[in-house]
Amino acid sequence: MNILMTLEMAAECHPDRIAVTCGERSMSHAELLQAARRAGARIRASGCRHVGLLDVNSLAAPVALYAAACAGIPYVPMNYRLTKPEIEALLVRIEPAWLVADPALLEGVNIPAGFTVTDREQILRDACDGQSVSDEPALADASAVAVQLFTSGTTGAPKAAVLRHENLMSYILGTVEFGAADERDATLVAVPPYHIAGISAILSSIYACRHMVQLPSFDGQAWLETCRREGVTNAFVVPTMLARVIEHVDASGADPALPALRALAYGGGKMPAPVIERAMQLWPTVDFTNAYGLTETSSTIALLDPEGHREGFNSADPAVRKRLHSVGRPIDAVQIEIRGEDGAPLPAGEVGDVFVRGGQVAGEYLGVGSLLDADGWFPTRDRGYMDTYGFLYLDGRADDVIVRGGENISPGEIEDVLRRHPAIADVAVVAVPDTEWGETVGAAVVLAPGAQVAEAELRDWVRERLRSSRVPAVISFREHLPYNEMGKMLRRVLRDQLSA
């Protein structure tokens, strides 16, 4: 099965229903399919081997995604926030390509010779030129590469993860009911198109026949205003986005009411406890869902559903309340296993490496190949544990483990303890070089507004709750921590800063 099928089915059953809106412009399912087929025919004739996108959220994103499927070549959305040299380095890796871009984002960028560049307005004009186009099927088969995504590079240079049509369709068919959305339903897409959440938002919205509203540039006020103006019923945010929305409400005194909003999902990074708890206070009738997934798994593999949120939020039992800070249970389409250093499965409650398998799991990179083992298991490189009820708790990345004198120390357990200190608003723990131990614990701390605390008090706080080896040797007070735009901690940046 091919991802174009999601749009073909929507266009056949609901041709005139609005598929996507950005600002004052909209396209129906039928118009989107026609646009993708027109662009796909041009791309196929060009001989290009990739369809690149360098743009914010716009109507061009779904057109380019489905046009690539029509042409039978990979769709490659790129991070427009990168520096010009970084963008140029990615362009070289997909040459020859048909590039859809905002011209402003290409200013000063050297374009390789093998590129056909189309600005986003041109691809939309071509979509509305009135010429008929054949309804020939997409060229790609199920095993072909549908999407190539460059990973965020939070721990090194970006890798090129590949997702095949069969992986993406396994996720969609396993999690979305076709045509389930009401005509009045609308989902707000605020995550950028180069993130797996942006890809899955397009595919799942089209398959559900839910009106998709694209937000080109995020800020808390714009998000709230768009939700109200468009009658948004569903939305997805990363933790930093939700924090910005709440900050706007609390700082401005703005009315937080979102009358139409029924469901708010979040993911892409660790959600601070104060943020989700404040959100549930502001919007008590909204169904919150924590979606944990990776680029390599075609999006979500575990969910903390609305019931789990409410149970955790309302419970006085610490064991139940703790679930609010889990990523929930595995979805039906996948299996998750926690393994120790010897590769054997670990019992409930023990921290180890998180492995996952299922049809949606690609686990493949260009130039590297598949990382799936003989039984189809993929090492996520996340650390975590599952409790006796099957809830998954994450404990940082495997690469983040601090090796102090041969002892493996998880930054996550130290961060959790420090976050409970009333003076701390945010914290990150990383390894720093040490002449005696090889590595030791370094902590970067952001204090709550108006709060003060001495380093000695924080060290005593950790020592009273964890072993002495977990006490930070280095503590750095900062105004903010280095996150990328998707809310992921840039630990390599922090390590370099603290090591210096």
C-alpha positions in Angstrom: 0.0 0.0 0.0 1.1 3.5 -0.9 0.6 6.7 1.2 -1.2 8.3 -1.8 -4.0 5.9 -1.0 -5.0 8.0 2.1 -5.7 11.0 -0.2 -7.3 9.0 -3.0 -9.8 7.5 -0.5 -10.5 10.9 1.1 -11.0 12.5 -2.4 -13.4 9.7 -3.5 -15.5 9.8 -0.4 -15.4 13.5 0.5 -14.2 15.4 -2.6 -15.5 18.8 -1.6 -14.6 18.7 2.1 -11.8 21.1 3.0 -8.6 19.2 3.5 -6.2 21.9 4.5 -6.2 25.6 5.3 -3.4 28.1 5.8 -4.3 31.7 6.4 -7.1 32.6 4.0 -6.3 29.8 1.5 -7.8 26.3 1.5 -7.9 23.2 -0.7 -10.5 20.4 -0.8 -9.5 16.8 -0.9 -10.2 16.7 -4.6 -8.1 19.8 -5.3 -5.3 18.5 -3.2 -5.2 15.2 -5.1 -5.3 17.1 -8.4 -2.5 19.3 -7.3 -0.4 16.3 -6.2 -0.9 14.6 -9.5 0.0 17.7 -11.6 3.1 18.3 -9.6 3.9 14.5 -9.6 3.8 14.4 -13.4 6.2 17.3 -13.7 8.6 15.8 -11.1 8.5 12.5 -12.9 9.4 14.1 -16.2 12.3 16.0 -14.6 14.3 12.9 -13.8 14.9 14.1 -10.2 15.4 11.5 -7.5 14.1 13.4 -4.5 11.4 16.0 -3.7 12.8 18.5 -1.2 10.9 21.0 0.9 12.4 24.0 2.5 9.4 25.9 3.9 7.3 26.6 6.9 3.9 25.0 7.3 1.9 25.9 4.2 -0.4 24.3 1.6 2.8 23.4 -0.3 3.8 20.8 2.3 0.9 18.3 1.7 1.1 18.9 -2.1 4.8 18.1 -2.1 4.4 15.0 0.1 1.8 13.5 -2.1 3.4 14.7 -5.3 6.6 12.7 -4.3 4.4 9.6 -3.9 2.9 10.2 -7.3 6.4 10.5 -8.8 7.6 7.4 -6.9 10.5 9.1 -5.2 11.3 10.1 -1.6 9.9 13.3 0.0 12.6 15.1 2.0 11.5 18.1 4.1 14.4 20.0 5.6 15.0 22.2 8.7 14.7 25.8 7.5 16.1 27.0 10.8 19.6 25.6 10.0 22.5 27.8 9.0 23.1 28.3 5.3 26.2 26.0 5.3 24.1 23.3 7.1 21.3 23.6 4.5 23.8 23.4 1.7 25.3 20.2 3.2 21.8 18.6 3.2 21.1 19.7 -0.4 24.2 18.0 -1.6 23.0 14.8 0.0 19.7 14.7 -2.1 21.0 15.9 -5.5 19.4 15.7 -8.0 16.1 17.0 -6.5 13.0 18.9 -7.2 13.0 21.6 -4.4 9.9 23.4 -3.2 10.9 26.4 -1.2 10.1 29.8 0.2 12.5 32.0 -1.9 13.5 34.0 1.2 14.9 30.8 2.8 17.2 30.3 -0.2 18.8 33.7 -0.1 22.5 33.3 0.1 22.3 29.5 -0.3 24.3 27.8 -3.0 22.0 25.5 -4.9 23.7 22.4 -6.5 23.5 22.1 -10.3 21.2 19.1 -10.3 18.2 21.0 -8.7 14.9 22.2 -10.1 13.7 24.9 -7.8 10.0 25.8 -7.5 8.8 28.3 -5.1 5.8 27.4 -3.0 3.6 29.9 -4.8 4.4 28.4 -8.2 3.5 24.9 -7.1 0.1 26.2 -5.9 -0.5 28.2 -9.1 0.3 25.1 -11.1 -2.2 23.2 -9.0 -5.0 25.6 -10.0 -4.1 26.0 -13.7 -7.3 24.2 -14.8 -5.5 21.6 -17.0 -6.7 18.1 -16.6 -4.3 15.4 -15.4 -4.4 11.7 -15.6 -5.3 9.7 -12.5 -2.5 7.2 -13.1 -1.5 5.4 -9.8 1.5 6.4 -7.8 4.7 4.7 -9.1 6.1 3.7 -5.7 5.3 0.3 -4.3 4.9 -0.5 -0.6 8.6 -1.3 -0.1 9.8 1.9 -1.7 11.1 4.9 0.4 8.3 7.4 1.0 10.0 9.9 3.3 13.6 10.7 4.1 14.0 12.7 7.3 17.3 14.2 8.6 17.3 13.6 12.4 17.7 16.6 14.7 21.4 16.0 15.4 21.1 16.7 19.1 24.0 14.4 19.7 25.9 14.7 16.4 25.6 15.3 12.7 22.1 14.6 11.2 21.5 11.1 10.0 19.1 10.4 7.1 16.3 8.1 8.4 14.2 6.5 5.8 10.6 5.5 6.1 9.0 3.2 3.5 5.4 3.4 2.4 4.6 0.2 4.2 6.0 1.6 7.5 3.9 4.8 7.3 0.8 2.9 6.2 1.2 0.4 9.0 1.1 3.3 11.5 -1.9 5.0 9.8 -4.0 1.8 9.4 -3.2 0.8 13.0 -4.1 4.1 14.7 -6.6 6.0 12.5 -10.1 5.1 11.5 -10.9 6.1 7.9 -13.4 9.0 7.6 -13.9 9.1 11.4 -13.8 12.9 11.6 -16.9 15.0 11.5 -17.1 17.7 8.8 -16.8 20.4 11.6 -13.7 18.8 13.1 -10.4 20.7 12.6 -6.8 19.9 13.7 -4.2 22.5 14.2 -0.7 21.6 12.8 1.9 23.8 14.5 4.9 21.5 14.4 7.2 22.1 11.5 6.9 20.0 8.3 10.4 18.5 8.7 9.5 16.7 11.9 7.9 13.2 11.9 4.9 14.7 13.8 4.4 17.0 10.8 4.4 14.1 8.4 2.0 12.0 10.5 -0.3 15.0 11.1 -0.8 15.3 7.3 -1.3 11.5 6.7 -3.6 10.9 9.7 -5.7 14.1 9.1 -6.3 13.2 5.5 -7.1 9.6 6.2 -9.6 10.6 9.0 -11.0 13.3 6.6 -10.3 15.9 9.2 -9.8 19.5 8.2 -6.2 20.4 8.7 -5.2 24.0 9.7 -1.5 24.9 9.1 0.1 27.4 11.4 3.2 28.8 9.6 4.9 30.5 12.6 4.2 29.5 16.2 3.8 31.7 19.2 1.5 31.3 22.1 -0.9 34.1 21.1 -1.1 33.0 17.5 -1.8 29.5 18.5 -4.7 30.5 20.8 -6.2 32.9 18.2 -6.0 30.3 15.5 -7.7 27.7 17.7 -10.6 30.1 18.3 -10.9 31.4 14.8 -10.8 28.1 13.0 -12.8 26.2 15.6 -9.9 23.8 16.3 -11.1 20.5 17.9 -7.8 18.7 17.9 -4.2 19.8 18.2 -0.6 18.5 18.7 2.2 20.4 20.4 5.7 19.8 21.7 6.3 20.6 25.4 8.0 24.0 24.7 5.0 25.1 22.6 2.5 24.2 25.4 4.7 26.1 27.9 4.7 29.2 25.6 0.9 29.1 25.4 0.6 28.9 29.1 3.2 31.6 29.6 1.2 33.9 27.3 -2.0 33.2 29.2 -0.5 33.7 32.6 1.6 36.8 31.7 -1.1 38.6 29.7 -4.2 37.6 31.5 -5.6 36.5 28.2 -8.8 34.5 28.2 -7.7 30.8 28.0 -11.1 29.6 26.8 -11.0 27.3 23.8 -14.6 26.3 23.3 -14.2 23.9 20.4 -11.0 22.1 21.6 -11.7 18.5 22.6 -8.3 16.8 22.4 -4.7 18.0 22.8 -1.8 15.6 22.2 1.8 16.3 23.0 5.2 14.7 22.4 8.7 15.2 21.0 10.4 15.8 24.4 10.0 15.4 28.1 6.9 17.3 29.4 7.8 19.2 32.7 5.3 18.3 35.4 4.3 21.9 36.2 3.4 22.6 32.5 1.0 19.6 32.0 -0.6 20.2 35.4 -1.2 23.8 34.7 -2.6 22.9 31.3 -5.1 20.5 32.9 -6.1 23.3 35.2 -6.7 25.7 32.4 -8.6 23.3 30.1 -10.2 20.7 32.5 -12.6 19.3 29.8 -9.9 18.7 27.2 -8.6 15.1 26.6 -4.8 15.2 26.9 -2.6 12.5 25.3 1.1 12.0 25.6 2.4 10.5 22.4 5.9 8.9 22.5 7.5 8.0 19.2 10.6 8.4 17.1 11.4 9.3 13.5 12.5 5.7 12.9 9.2 4.3 14.1 6.9 6.4 11.8 5.6 8.4 14.8 3.8 7.1 18.0 4.6 3.8 19.7 3.2 4.5 23.2 0.3 6.6 24.5 -0.7 8.0 27.9 -4.4 8.4 27.1 -6.9 10.9 28.6 -8.0 8.5 31.3 -4.4 8.0 32.4 -4.0 11.7 32.6 -7.1 12.2 34.7 -6.3 9.3 37.0 -2.8 10.6 37.6 -3.9 14.3 38.0 -6.7 13.5 40.5 -5.0 10.8 42.5 -3.5 11.3 46.0 -1.7 8.0 45.6 2.0 8.8 44.6 2.2 5.6 42.6 -0.9 6.5 40.5 0.0 10.2 40.3 3.4 9.2 38.9 1.7 7.9 35.8 1.1 11.5 34.7 4.8 11.6 34.0 5.0 8.3 32.1 4.5 8.0 28.3 1.8 5.5 28.8 1.4 2.0 27.4 2.5 0.6 24.0 -0.1 1.0 21.2 -1.7 -2.1 19.8 0.4 -2.2 16.7 3.8 -2.5 18.4 5.6 -4.4 21.2 8.0 -2.7 23.6 10.7 -4.5 25.6 13.3 -3.3 28.2 16.6 -5.0 27.9 19.7 -5.1 30.1 23.4 -4.8 29.1 23.4 -8.5 28.2 20.5 -8.1 25.9 18.1 -10.0 28.1 14.6 -8.6 28.9 14.4 -6.9 32.3 11.6 -7.3 34.9 9.2 -4.5 35.7 10.8 -1.5 37.5 14.4 -2.1 36.2 15.9 0.6 34.0 17.4 -0.6 30.7 17.4 0.0 27.0 14.0 0.5 25.2 13.5 -1.8 22.2 10.4 -1.8 19.9 9.1 -3.9 17.0 6.2 -3.7 14.6 5.2 -3.0 11.0 5.6 0.7 11.4 9.2 0.4 12.7 11.7 1.2 10.0 14.9 1.6 11.9 16.8 2.3 8.8 19.4 5.0 7.8 20.9 5.8 4.4 24.5 4.6 4.3 24.0 2.4 7.4 21.1 0.1 6.5 18.6 -1.5 8.9 19.3 -1.6 12.6 16.6 -4.2 13.2 17.9 -7.4 14.7 17.0 -10.9 13.4 13.6 -10.8 15.2 12.7 -7.3 14.0 13.5 -5.4 17.2 14.8 -1.8 17.0 17.1 -0.2 19.6 15.5 3.2 20.3 18.6 4.3 22.2 16.2 5.6 24.9 16.6 4.3 28.5 13.6 3.6 30.6 11.5 1.0 32.5 8.0 -0.4 32.6 6.0 -0.7 35.8 3.9 -3.7 36.7 0.9 -2.1 35.0 2.7 -1.7 31.7 3.3 2.0 31.8 6.6 3.1 30.2 8.8 5.7 31.9 11.7 7.2 30.0 15.0 7.9 31.7 17.0 9.7 29.0 19.1 8.6 26.1 21.6 5.7 26.2 24.2 8.2 24.9 23.5 10.4 27.9 24.6 7.8 30.5 27.4 9.2 32.8 30.2 6.6 33.4 31.8 7.6 36.7 34.6 5.2 37.7 32.9 2.4 35.8 29.5 3.0 37.3 26.7 3.9 34.9 24.6 6.9 36.2 21.4 7.9 34.5 20.9 11.7 34.3 17.1 11.3 34.4 17.0 10.1 38.0 19.1 13.1 39.1 17.0 15.5 37.1 13.8 14.2 38.6 15.1 14.7 42.1 16.4 18.2 41.4 13.1 19.2 39.7 11.3 18.5 43.0 13.3 21.3 44.7 11.0 24.3 45.0 13.6 26.7 43.8 14.2 24.9 40.4 12.2 25.6 37.3 14.3 23.5 34.9 17.4 21.4 35.0 19.6 19.2 32.8 22.3 16.8 33.9 25.2 15.7 31.7 28.6 14.1 31.9 31.6 16.3 32.4 35.3 15.2 32.3 37.0 14.3 35.6 40.6 13.4 36.1 39.9 11.0 38.9 36.7 9.3 37.8 36.8 9.8 34.0 33.4 11.4 34.1 31.3 13.0 36.8 28.0 14.7 37.2 27.3 18.2 35.9 24.0 20.0 36.4 22.7 23.2 34.6 20.0 24.8 36.7 17.3 27.4 35.9 15.8 28.9 39.0 12.1 29.7 39.4 11.3 33.4 39.3 12.5 35.2 42.4 14.1 32.0 43.8 17.6 31.7 45.3 19.4 28.6 46.4 23.1 27.8 47.2 25.0 25.0 45.4 25.6 23.3 48.8 21.8 23.1 49.4 21.2 21.4 46.0 24.0 18.9 46.6 22.6 18.1 50.0 19.1 17.7 48.4 20.4 15.1 46.0 22.6 13.3 48.6 19.6 12.8 50.9 17.6 11.1 48.1 20.2 9.3 46.0 23.7 7.8 46.5 26.7 10.2 46.9 27.9 9.3 43.4 24.9 11.1 42.0 25.7 14.4 43.6 26.6 17.0 41.0 30.3 18.0 41.1 29.6 20.9 38.8 26.5 23.1 39.1 25.9 26.0 36.7 23.1 28.5 37.2 21.5 29.7 33.9 18.7 31.9 32.6 17.7 29.1 30.1 18.8 25.7 28.8 19.6 24.9 25.2 16.6 23.3 23.5 16.0 22.9 19.8 12.7 24.1 18.3 11.1 20.7 18.9 11.7 20.9 22.7 14.6 18.5 22.7 17.5 19.2 25.0 20.8 19.9 23.1 22.9 17.9 25.5 26.0 17.9 23.3 25.9 21.7 23.5 25.4 21.7 27.2 28.2 19.1 27.7 30.6 21.3 25.7 29.6 24.4 27.7 30.0 22.7 31.1 33.2 20.9 30.1 34.7 24.2 29.1 
